[in-house]
Every structure is written in C-alpha cells, then in structure tokens.
Amino acid sequence: MKPPRAFLTDLFDAALKAADPFHSVPRHLPEPPRGRTIVVGAGKASARMAQALETAWAKRGDGADLPNGLVIVPYGSRLPTKRIEIVEARHPVPDAAGEAAARRILETVSGLTEDDLVLCLISGGGSALLSVPGPGLTLADKQAVNKALLASGAAIGEMNCVRKHLSAIKGGRLAAAAAPAQVVTLTISDVPGDDPALIASGPTVPGTTRPEDAKAILARYQVAVPDAVTAFLETAAAQMPDAAALGISRLTTKVIATPQASLEAAAEIARQQGVTPIILGDTIEGEARDVGTVMAGIARQVRRHGQPMAPPAVLISGGETTVTVRGAAGRGGRNSEFLLAFAVASSDCPDLHAIACDTDGIDGSEDNAGAYWGPDIAGRARTADLSARDYLDRNDAYSFFEAVDALVVTGPTHTNVNDFRAIYIGTEDASIR
C-alpha cells in the first residue's frame, strides 16, 4: 500500500508534468517569417518556455537560425539558454530590474516590419515582471498599488484589471509597440477561465475594460492609492488599445497549457492507483479559508455518507483563491492558508489527507509550494500544543506547517497553472496500489 502522502505527491507531480512547457511549446510554434524573429516574454514559466522554444527550433531542420530575445522571470528562476536572454526581477511586487527589462522589451519590438515575427512567451507572474508605469506614474506608485491589492482580498482578474490601466506595456500595449510585425503569443494559463486578457494582464491582448472599472475595483476593496494614480485614471493614457488599434489580423494568441489539463492528468494517476477522482473545478475562487471550510464539508460527506462518491476517493480542484490579510506578522500563502482552514474544519473527521500547492512552486512569497495535512500531522500539532485556529486567525499558516514538518518545498517549477488541491478520503480496508 502506498502511503497517502506519497499518493498525493504523485498527483501533484502529474499536474506539474502536464503543464511542462517542453510538452506544449513545440506543438504551437509558427513557421519562420521572411524577416526577423524576436522572442520576448515574462512569467514564472517563461524561462522554461524559452528553453523549449530553442530546443524545438533547432530540431526543425529548415535552416532558420535560433532567434534572439529577452524574457523576464522571478529571482531564482533563471535557466540556461543559447540566444534568448533571461533577466530576473522581483515578484509579486515589481522592482527596478523588472521595469528596466520591460522597457528593453518595448525597445526590442519597436521598428519592426510586416515581414518580422514577435514570439511572445507569457505565463502567470508576468504582470508584476512587466512593470512599465503609465506616463506620469512612477515605479513607487505601481509598487504601492500592488502591495495594497495583494493584501485586499481582490481576485486575480480584478488585480490585473487595475494593473493594465496603470501600465505602458500591459493590456495590449506590447502588441501595439510591435506593429506592423506579426505577433504570436504562447501563453500558459494561471487564471480561472483561461482568459488570455487576464494572464499576466494581457500584454498582447486587446483591452476590454475601462478606467472606470479599475476605479470601481479600488473603491470596492477600499484600496488607498497615491494621488498620482487617481489622477492618471482620469487621463486618456489609462485607456487600453482596442482590437482595431492592434491590427487584430496580425495577432495570434494560443493558450498552450491550462489548469484543467493538469487536474485531468492527476485524476488519471488516481484511477491507475485504484482511487476514484472527483474533479470539483478548475476555476474555484474566494477566500482561501472559506474554500478550505467548504472542501472539508464535502470530504466529510464522502467519508460518512458515500456522497457524491464512495471512498476511496480523492477530491481534486484548481483555481486561485485569495487571502485578506488580518495578522500583520503572519507568514504564508493562499494554499497553506486553505489547508490550515481545512484542518480546522475537518477536526471531527481526523482520518483525511490533503495537499495544497501552487504549481509555480512558491506559495505567496515564502519558499514552499504549499503543505500537506494528515492524521500524523494532527498528532504532531497536539504533541507540540499548537492551535491551528490561532495560527489561522493571524494568517500564519507557514509557521504552523513548518513547526509540524509538513511544508511541501519544490523550489521554482518553471511552470504555473495556478493552485492544485487534492483531498484523499480512504476507508479502513482501502489500499492505494
């Protein structure tokens, strides 16, 4: 019998493998153009995407030289490449290195012709890495807005709406800078619903929102912003270019890896090991602690009543939850907070096992991908006299799971299809093959 923790780790590994750019990038590369090929991009998966592109390009046998380019990744995510430069910058709050690199990208795609091709490699995390403030705004303004949004509980789509309207590169503006060249964007989705306009704030996707939408989001979450930001949202520069301005016939966007595909890969591994998978959804949003409480209720129903499926079963889900910060000194991200809330809510059903991780390998701003929960972890917490409820109340899930040796640490995975959660509900005589 395979231990439940190893089983759940197998599911997470399968989800990561399904999102590996080396499997998806080669299938979507366009034909070489008559002119130049320039590669640009940003995000947590972009270095791996660049590696995959160079490897596949070299194998084509059509004599086309490897393209030059520049992609931006978070610190610690650099990978070796031959011609495409990899620049590291800060995430999730932008820094000067990211701003300088993003400005270089705009310069790189300027002055191209209709015979040229811009290949844009975009993945989650790119919004913070592509930080060129709109005219009259400063990096400090963008940093202040980012920090406030991250603590507000706003959903990723709402945060990216605000970011797009304050940017000189996002919301289609990168594609506008590259005109009249052909622009092909390969993107790995980290947003519920896989809308390319939301992934990394859609640097090559026509805008569909208005500055009024950004202002409404800031008001809804009571986000205090610098006066310069308020003033900028009243200017024409806050408007995003529409499809006509981008020359939509010269613009192609392909979503090459999705959260749903990773959930399905994990489900197949569960079937192979004699466990029934139940995919609850790839677009689950909301407060992480609330989602954890709901998931605990579903797991209890499976364990006690065999509904909607008798155990052994595993509940699998994805999406992107949020955390409204209440404890000033707490550490942790949305996956560890989800799992801690799950632990609290399932305390009357102590034989459940669960894993919750961010597929990029970094949960929030800590060094863990997420955490694991099971009866042995609950026992360690009791022995150490640790109150899961107290840690949850101060948003300190990282410290709790660190104390009971239940953190999942992978390092950067070089991909990103959002949260991965799996809850195993066994029976006394059930075995995992």
C-alpha positions in Angstrom: 0.0 0.0 0.0 1.3 3.4 -1.0 1.2 5.9 1.9 -1.4 8.7 1.4 1.2 11.4 1.4 3.2 9.7 -1.4 -0.1 9.2 -3.3 -1.0 12.9 -3.1 2.5 13.9 -4.1 2.2 11.6 -7.2 -0.9 13.6 -8.2 0.9 16.9 -7.8 3.8 15.7 -9.8 1.4 14.6 -12.6 -0.2 18.0 -12.6 3.2 19.7 -13.0 4.3 17.3 -15.8 1.1 18.1 -17.7 2.0 21.8 -17.6 5.7 21.5 -18.6 6.4 23.8 -21.5 8.6 21.2 -23.1 5.5 19.2 -23.9 3.4 22.1 -25.2 5.6 24.8 -26.8 6.9 22.7 -29.8 3.3 21.9 -30.9 2.4 25.5 -31.3 5.4 27.2 -32.9 4.6 29.2 -36.1 6.6 28.9 -39.4 9.7 31.2 -39.6 8.9 34.6 -41.2 10.6 36.1 -44.2 12.2 38.6 -41.9 13.5 38.5 -38.3 12.1 36.5 -35.3 12.2 38.3 -32.0 11.3 36.4 -28.7 10.0 38.4 -25.7 8.1 37.3 -22.7 7.6 37.3 -18.9 6.3 35.0 -16.2 7.2 32.1 -13.9 7.2 29.6 -16.8 8.9 31.9 -19.4 12.5 30.6 -18.9 11.4 27.0 -19.5 9.3 28.2 -22.4 12.3 29.8 -23.9 14.4 26.7 -23.4 11.6 24.6 -25.1 11.4 27.1 -28.0 15.2 27.0 -28.7 15.3 23.2 -28.5 12.3 22.7 -30.9 13.5 25.5 -33.2 16.9 23.8 -33.6 15.2 20.5 -34.5 13.1 21.8 -37.3 15.6 21.3 -40.0 14.5 24.3 -42.1 17.8 26.1 -41.6 16.3 29.0 -39.6 18.7 30.5 -37.1 17.8 30.5 -33.4 16.0 33.7 -32.6 17.3 36.3 -30.2 15.2 37.8 -27.5 14.6 38.7 -23.9 12.3 37.2 -21.2 11.8 38.2 -17.6 11.4 35.7 -14.8 11.3 35.9 -10.9 14.5 35.8 -9.0 15.8 32.3 -8.7 14.0 31.1 -11.9 16.8 31.6 -14.5 17.6 28.7 -16.8 20.4 28.4 -19.3 19.5 29.4 -22.9 21.6 29.9 -26.0 20.3 33.1 -27.7 17.4 34.3 -25.6 18.5 36.4 -22.6 16.9 35.6 -19.3 16.6 38.6 -16.8 15.4 38.1 -13.2 13.2 40.6 -11.4 11.0 40.8 -8.3 7.6 39.2 -7.9 4.9 39.8 -6.8 5.8 43.4 -6.1 7.8 44.9 -9.1 11.3 46.3 -8.8 13.6 48.5 -10.8 15.2 45.5 -12.6 11.8 44.4 -13.9 11.0 47.9 -15.1 14.3 48.3 -16.9 13.9 44.9 -18.6 10.3 45.6 -19.6 11.5 48.9 -21.2 14.1 46.9 -23.1 11.4 44.6 -24.4 9.5 47.6 -25.7 12.6 48.9 -27.4 13.3 45.4 -28.9 10.0 45.1 -30.6 10.0 48.7 -31.9 10.8 49.5 -35.6 9.9 46.0 -37.0 8.3 45.4 -40.4 5.5 43.3 -41.7 8.0 40.6 -42.6 9.0 40.2 -38.9 7.6 37.9 -36.2 7.4 38.6 -32.5 7.0 35.4 -30.5 5.7 36.3 -27.0 6.1 33.8 -24.2 3.6 34.7 -21.4 2.8 32.9 -18.2 1.4 33.8 -14.7 3.5 36.2 -12.8 4.3 38.3 -15.9 2.1 41.2 -14.7 4.5 42.1 -11.9 7.5 41.4 -14.0 6.4 43.6 -16.9 6.2 46.8 -15.0 6.4 50.0 -17.1 4.3 52.7 -15.4 2.0 54.8 -17.5 3.1 58.3 -18.4 3.5 60.4 -15.3 3.4 57.4 -12.9 6.5 56.1 -11.1 7.6 52.6 -10.1 6.9 53.6 -6.5 3.3 54.3 -7.5 3.0 50.9 -9.0 4.6 49.2 -6.0 2.2 50.9 -3.6 -0.9 49.7 -5.7 0.5 46.2 -6.0 1.1 45.8 -2.3 -2.3 47.1 -1.4 -4.1 44.9 -3.9 -2.3 41.8 -2.7 -3.5 42.4 0.9 -7.0 43.4 -0.1 -8.5 40.1 -1.0 -9.2 41.1 -4.6 -9.4 38.3 -7.2 -6.6 37.9 -9.7 -8.8 39.2 -12.5 -9.6 42.3 -10.5 -6.0 43.0 -9.7 -4.9 42.6 -13.3 -7.7 45.0 -14.5 -6.2 47.7 -12.3 -2.6 46.9 -13.3 -3.5 47.1 -17.0 -4.9 50.5 -16.8 -1.8 51.8 -15.0 0.7 50.3 -17.4 2.5 51.3 -20.6 3.1 47.7 -21.7 0.1 45.6 -20.5 -3.4 45.5 -21.8 -2.3 45.1 -25.5 0.3 47.8 -25.4 3.2 45.5 -26.1 1.5 44.3 -29.3 0.8 47.9 -30.3 4.5 48.6 -29.9 5.4 45.7 -32.2 3.1 46.7 -35.1 3.2 46.1 -38.0 5.0 42.8 -37.2 3.1 39.6 -36.8 2.7 38.8 -33.1 2.2 35.2 -31.9 1.6 34.8 -28.2 2.0 31.4 -26.5 0.6 31.5 -23.0 0.3 29.2 -20.0 -2.9 30.0 -18.1 -2.8 30.7 -14.3 -6.2 32.4 -14.2 -9.7 30.9 -13.7 -11.4 30.6 -17.1 -8.1 30.8 -19.1 -8.9 34.3 -20.5 -5.7 35.4 -22.3 -6.6 39.1 -21.5 -6.1 38.3 -17.8 -2.9 36.1 -18.0 -0.1 38.4 -17.0 -2.5 41.3 -17.6 -2.6 40.5 -21.4 0.4 42.5 -22.8 -0.6 41.4 -26.3 -4.4 41.1 -26.0 -6.8 43.9 -26.8 -8.3 45.6 -23.8 -12.0 45.2 -23.0 -12.2 47.1 -19.7 -12.3 50.9 -19.0 -10.5 53.0 -16.4 -13.9 53.3 -14.6 -13.7 49.5 -14.0 -10.3 49.9 -12.3 -11.6 52.8 -10.2 -14.6 50.7 -9.1 -12.3 47.8 -8.0 -10.1 50.1 -5.9 -13.2 51.5 -4.3 -14.8 48.1 -3.7 -11.8 46.9 -1.7 -11.0 50.2 -0.1 -7.5 50.3 -1.6 -5.7 53.5 -0.9 -3.6 54.6 -3.8 -1.2 57.5 -4.4 -2.8 60.8 -5.7 -0.9 60.3 -9.0 -2.7 57.0 -9.6 -6.1 58.6 -9.0 -5.2 61.4 -11.4 -3.8 59.1 -14.1 -7.1 57.1 -14.2 -8.8 60.2 -15.4 -6.5 60.6 -18.5 -6.7 59.2 -22.0 -3.4 57.3 -21.3 -5.3 55.0 -18.9 -7.4 53.7 -21.9 -6.2 50.4 -23.5 -5.8 50.0 -27.2 -8.7 48.1 -28.9 -8.6 45.4 -31.5 -8.5 47.8 -34.4 -5.5 49.6 -33.0 -3.6 46.3 -32.6 -4.2 45.1 -36.2 -6.0 42.0 -35.0 -5.4 40.1 -38.2 -1.7 40.1 -37.4 -2.2 38.9 -33.8 -2.5 35.3 -32.7 -2.8 34.1 -29.2 -2.7 30.4 -28.1 -3.3 29.0 -24.6 -0.9 26.0 -24.6 -1.3 24.7 -21.0 -4.3 25.0 -18.6 -5.3 24.2 -15.1 -7.9 21.8 -16.3 -5.4 19.7 -18.2 -3.3 19.3 -15.0 -6.3 18.3 -13.0 -7.2 15.6 -15.6 -3.6 14.3 -15.5 -3.8 14.0 -11.7 -7.2 12.3 -12.0 -5.7 9.7 -14.4 -3.0 8.8 -11.9 -5.6 8.4 -9.2 -7.6 5.9 -11.4 -4.4 3.9 -12.0 -3.9 3.6 -8.3 -7.5 2.4 -7.6 -8.9 5.7 -6.2 -11.9 7.4 -7.7 -11.1 11.0 -8.7 -13.7 13.8 -8.3 -12.7 17.0 -10.1 -14.6 19.8 -8.4 -13.5 22.5 -10.8 -10.5 24.4 -12.2 -12.0 27.9 -11.6 -12.5 27.9 -7.8 -12.0 31.3 -6.3 -12.8 33.1 -3.0 -11.2 33.5 0.4 -8.8 30.6 0.9 -10.1 29.9 4.4 -13.7 29.8 3.2 -12.8 27.4 0.4 -11.0 25.2 2.9 -14.0 25.1 5.1 -16.3 24.1 2.2 -13.9 21.4 1.0 -13.8 19.9 4.5 -17.6 19.7 4.4 -17.5 17.9 1.0 -14.8 15.5 2.3 -16.9 14.7 5.4 -19.9 13.9 3.2 -17.8 11.4 1.1 -16.3 9.8 4.2 -19.6 9.4 6.2 -22.3 9.0 3.6 -20.5 8.0 0.4 -21.8 11.0 -1.5 -21.3 12.0 -4.2 -18.9 9.0 -4.4 -18.0 6.3 -2.0 -14.4 6.2 -0.8 -11.7 5.6 -1.6 -11.9 8.8 -3.5 -9.9 12.0 -4.0 -11.3 15.5 -4.4 -9.2 17.4 -6.9 -9.5 21.1 -7.6 -7.8 24.2 -9.0 -8.3 27.9 -9.4 -6.9 30.8 -7.5 -8.1 31.7 -4.0 -7.3 34.9 -2.2 -6.2 35.9 1.3 -7.3 39.0 3.1 -4.5 39.8 5.5 -5.6 40.2 9.1 -2.5 39.2 11.0 0.3 41.7 10.4 3.1 39.3 11.4 1.8 36.2 9.7 3.6 34.2 7.0 2.2 32.0 4.3 0.3 31.9 1.0 -3.2 31.0 -0.1 -2.5 27.3 -0.4 -1.2 26.9 3.1 -4.0 29.1 4.5 -6.5 26.9 2.6 -5.1 23.8 4.1 -5.0 25.2 7.7 -8.6 26.2 7.4 -9.4 22.7 6.0 -7.6 21.2 9.1 -9.7 23.3 11.5 -13.0 22.5 9.8 -12.3 18.7 9.5 -11.1 18.2 13.1 -14.1 16.0 13.7 -13.1 13.7 10.8 -9.4 13.2 11.6 -8.6 10.5 9.0 -8.5 12.8 6.0 -5.3 13.5 4.0 -4.8 16.6 1.8 -2.2 18.5 -0.2 -2.5 22.1 -1.4 0.3 23.7 -3.5 0.9 26.4 -6.0 2.1 24.9 -9.3 4.8 27.5 -9.6 6.5 26.1 -6.5 6.1 29.3 -4.5 3.1 29.8 -2.2 2.8 33.5 -1.7 6.2 34.9 -1.0 7.7 32.1 1.1 10.0 29.2 0.0 7.3 26.5 0.0 4.9 25.3 -2.8 2.3 24.6 -0.1 1.7 22.0 2.6 0.4 18.5 3.5 -2.2 17.6 6.1 -3.0 14.2 7.6 -3.6 12.3 10.9 0.1 12.2 11.6 0.4 16.0 11.2 -2.6 16.5 13.5 -0.8 14.3 16.1 2.4 16.4 15.9 0.4 19.5 16.4 -1.3 18.1 19.5 2.0 17.0 20.9 3.5 20.4 20.4 0.4 22.1 21.8 -0.1 24.1 18.6 -3.5 25.6 17.9 -4.4 25.6 14.2 -7.2 28.1 14.9 -4.8 30.6 16.5 -2.4 30.4 13.5 -5.2 30.8 11.1 -6.5 33.8 12.9 -3.2 35.6 12.4 -2.6 34.4 8.8 0.4 32.4 9.9 -0.1 29.1 8.1 3.6 28.8 7.1 4.8 28.9 10.7 2.3 26.2 11.7 3.2 23.8 8.9 6.9 24.5 9.4 6.6 23.6 13.1 5.0 20.2 12.3 7.3 19.4 9.3 4.5 19.5 6.8 5.7 22.1 4.3 6.0 21.0 0.6 9.2 22.5 -0.8 9.9 22.1 -4.5 11.7 25.3 -5.5 10.6 27.0 -8.7 8.9 24.5 -11.0 9.2 26.7 -14.1 5.6 26.4 -14.9 2.4 27.9 -13.5 -1.2 26.7 -13.9 -2.4 28.0 -10.5 -3.4 26.2 -7.3 -3.6 22.4 -7.0 -5.5 20.8 -4.2 -6.2 17.1 -3.6 -8.0 15.6 -0.6 -7.8 11.8 -0.1 -10.7 10.0 1.6 -9.9 6.4 2.3 -11.6 3.5 4.1 -10.3 1.2 6.7 -9.7 -1.6 4.2 -8.9 0.6 1.2 -5.4 0.4 -0.3 -3.6 2.6 -2.8 -1.9 0.5 -5.4 
